């Protein structure tokens, strides 16, 4: 069974959209990493505060 490809203009639109979505995923991964670092720092500060007084 042969699958017909969409017109070239539609293929280009799809590729552009996938590129945008991949960039968004990259940005979200960066934000997630930064949030995890921040959470770890807050936890460390909290533990230090609770254990030094």
Buried (B, 14 or more C-beta within 10 A) or exposed (E): EEEEEEEEEEEEEEEEEEEEEEEEEEEEEEEEEEEEEEEEEEEEEEEEEEEEE
